[in-house]
Amino acid sequence: MSHEPNHGTTVAVIASYGPSSNLVETVRALTGQVDHVVVVDDGSPAGSETILTDLELAGATVLRSPHNQGIGATLNAGVDHADVHWRPEFFITLDQDSVLVGDYVCRALDTFDVAQSAGVAVAFVCAESYSGHPSPKWHEAKGFAQAFDPMQSGFVIPRATIKTVGPFAADFFIDGVDSDFTMRCREAGLATVIGPGCSIEHDLGERGKATIFGKQFRVLGKEISFNYHSPSRVYYICRNGTMLSKRYARRYPIWVARRLIEESKAHLLRFLFSPNRVTLLTAATAGFRDAFGNSLGRIPKELENRLK
């Protein structure tokens, strides 16, 4: 696919926390695909200043938050800064551990053009695959594949979408921020289009091996593993996932049911095989409780300390 440079300004917004030096290389690579790169550091601990300075030397605008505000607020800060200074036509949102493969932005913008020409109202263009894993699909929109519940890392979002659906959900803090944005786009009649050939290399996090009495658990000869998350992260996963179900079950029951099935499978492995499963269950219970009490924002400090 070839991209003609007629889309106005494009700005990449990267959410950062305790970044490694790999992010410097990511920024250098991005400067060849977009007009500006904004890194929003979300209250990193001491020791990150050298890398933040290196990011500026690599060509990024670095915004430093004195406190940890969560992924939604961090992305919103970057989008707002870009909007004030450059009024871009497209925002590209990224996690610090994501790398766009090849001419990702060019392909995404070409996909946007073709879909728009076909009469598709595009919410954003997202990745076709993450570290080799295909993005699960939803219903097609006039022949264009839509993503079911895509990660925000790699969203290529036209300015019109932000104006229509508003910013990311800062009160979710972390987890489900991308899902909520996706569903607000759907409610507005916008399509979550998958960009053919748009691939991301992304750190999929810590994998735990399922073991029973010290032996690897297998199903049909295949080793079983799972994504391990800290207790605080499990709190957010359970709380925000429940909030999403409450918000969208009536209007999008199939989407909610499919998402619940996937989350339930992940929880089953997590609670069966994680070494600290009791603490994880405590975190999950608190998350479900706070969701039904409509309590959002950052995890309560007392609970966070107890889960440590």
N, C-alpha and C positions, 0 to 999 in steps of 0.2 A: 504494500500500500504506500502511496506517496502523498505527502501532505503539503498543500500549498499554504504559505504563511499569510492567511487572510483572516485569522481569528482574533486579532487584537492581542492584548497582553495576556500571558499565562503566568501564574504564580504558584509555586509549590509551597505548601505549608506543612512543616514537619513538627510533630509533637516529640519533645525530648525530655528524658529524665535519666540522669547519671549516664550520659552517652559515652560510648567507647570511641576510639580513634577511627573505627570503621565508618562512622557517620561523616567524617571529613571527606573520605573518598566518595561516599554517596552524594554529598553536596557538589563535589567537583564534577561528577558525572551528570548531575541534574542541570548544571549551568549550561550544558550543551543542548538541553531539551526545552527549557523554559526561560522566561525573561528574568524572573527573580525567584530567589529561594528565601523563605522566612523560616527560621528555626525558633520555636517557642519553648524555652526551657522551663519546665514545670517544677521549680523549686528544688533543683538537684542538690544533693548533699555536698559538703565541702570536698574540694578536690577535683571538681569538674571545670573550674574556671579556665585551665589551660586549654582543654579541648574546645570550650566555647569560644575562646580567642582564636584558636586554629580554624574554627568554622567561619568566623568573620573574615579571616585572611583568605579562606577558600572562596569567598564571594557571597556568603549568606548574611542576611540581616538577622541578628540574634536578639530576641526579646527575652529578658530574664524576669521570671516571676519570683517574688520573695517567698511564696508559700506554694505547697502542692495543692493544685486546684482540680485535678482530674483531667481526663482526655477531652471531654466536651468543652470545658472552659478554655483549655489550651488551644484547641483547634479554632474556637471562636475568636480568640485573641489574635491569632495569626491571620485569619480571614479579615477581621476588622482592620488590622494594620495595613494589609494589602489593599483593601478597599479604599482607605483614606489616601494612601500614597500613590497608587497606580491604577485604580479602578479597572482591574483585569476583567476580561471576558470569561476566563476560566480559572478555577481554583483546583489544584491537585493536592489532595490530603494524603499524608504518609505517616506511618510509624517510623521510629528511628531505626528499627531493625529490618526495614523493607528496602529492597533494591529493585528498581524498575529495569527489566531486561530489554536490551536493544532499544528500538525506537518506539517505546511504549506510548509516549505522549502523542507522537505523530499518528500512530495507529488509532488511538482513542479519538483524536480529533477528526480523523477521516471517518471513523464509525459514526460519530455524532453528525457529520455532514450528510452521510448517506441516509441515516435514519430520519433525520429532519426532512430531507428531500422526499422521503417516502411517506411523510405525514405523521411520523411518530413524535410525540411530545416527550423529549428525553429529559429525565431527571438528572442522570449522570451516566457516564460510561465507566465500567469497572473491569477488573481483571478476569481473564478467561481461566487462569490457573494461578495457584499459590504454591510455590515450591513443588511443582509437578502435580499437584492435586487439583482436578477440575473444579471450577466453581459450580455448586449445585444450581440447577436451572428451575425457573418458574415458568409461567405461561408465556408464549411468544406474543410479541406485539408487532403485527403486520409483517411476520416473517423474521423478526429480530429476536434473538434469544434474550430473555431477561434472567437476572440472577435472583435466586430464592431469598437468601439472607446474607448478602456479601459483606466482607470486611471493608471498613472505610479506607483502609490503606490502599491507595491506588484509585480512589474515586476521582474522576475528572468531571468537575461540577460547573456547569454554566452559571453565570451570574444570575440569570433569571430564576433558577431553582432556589437559590438562597432568598431571593426577594419573595418568592411564592410561599415556601414552606418554613422559612425562618432558620435560626441557627441550630447547631447541635445541642442536645439535651445536657446542659451542664449539671443538672441536679442528679443525673445518673452516676456522675463521677467517673466510673469506669465500667465497662461491660454493658452491652446492649445499646450503646450510644449510636452505633451504626445501624442496628436493627430498627430503632425508633425513627431515625432519619429516613430510612428506606420506606417504612410504612407511612410516614407523613407524606412522602413523595407519591406513594400509591394512592393515598386518599385524595391527593390533588390531581389524580389522573395522569401522572407522569410515569414513564417507563424506566426501569432499572436495567439498562442495556449492557450486555456483555460485549467487550471489544475483542473481536477475533485477533488472535496473535498477541494479545496483551498479557504478558506474563510477569509475575513478581516472585522474587526470591525472598522468603520471609522466614524469620526464626519462629518455629512452631512451638517453642517453649520446652520445658522439661518433660521428658517422657518417662513414665514409670512402668516397670515390668510387673505383670500380674503373676504372683507366685503363691503357692499353697505349700505350707510346711517346708519352705525353702526351695521348692522346685517350680520351674517355669510352668505356668498354666497354659495349656494349648486347647484349641478347638479345631477339630479336623486337621490336626497336625500343624496348625498355624499358631505361632506365639502371639499371645494377647498382651497388648500394652495400652497405656492410657495417658492422657495429658494430666500431669500433676500440677495443681495450683495450691498456693498458700491458703490457709484458713480465711484470711481477710478477703482474698480474691473469690473464694467460694461464696462468702457472704454476698458480695456484689452480684455474682452470677445468679444466685438463687433469688435475691431480692429483685433485681432488675428484670430477670426472666419472668418472674411472676407479675411484675408491673406491666410488662408487654402483653402478657396473656389477658390481664384484666382490661387493658385498653382496647385490644383488637379482636378479642374472641368473638364478639357479636358480629362484626362486619367482615372479618377474615378468619372464619373458624378452621378452614383447611390449613392455612399458613400457620396458625397457632398450634394446631394439632401436630403438624409435621415438625415444627420446632420443638415442641414438648417431647416428642418421641426421641429426637436426637439428643436433647439435653438429658433425658431420663437414662439413656444408654450410657452417656458419659458419667452421670452421677452414680449409676450402679457399679461401674468399674472402680470409680474413685472411692466410694464408701466401702467396697469389698476388699480392695487391695492396697490402699494407701496405709503407710505405717502409722500415721496419726489420724486414723479414721474417726476416732471419738471426737477429737477437736474439730474435724471437718464437719461432722454431724451437728455439733454445737453451733458452728458458724452458719450452716445451712438453715437450721431451725430459727436462728435470729434473723436471717435474711427473709425467710418466708413470713415471719411475724411482722417485720417492719414493712414488707410490701402490703400486707393486708391492712396495716395501720397507716398506709400512705406516707410513710416516713422515708424521705429520700436524702440526698446529700452524701457527705462523707460518712463512713462508718463511725459510730460513736466511739470516742477515744477509750472509754472504759472497756468496751467490748474488744476493741483492737488490742489493748494491752493484755486482756485476759486470754485472747486467742494466741498470743505469743508464747 
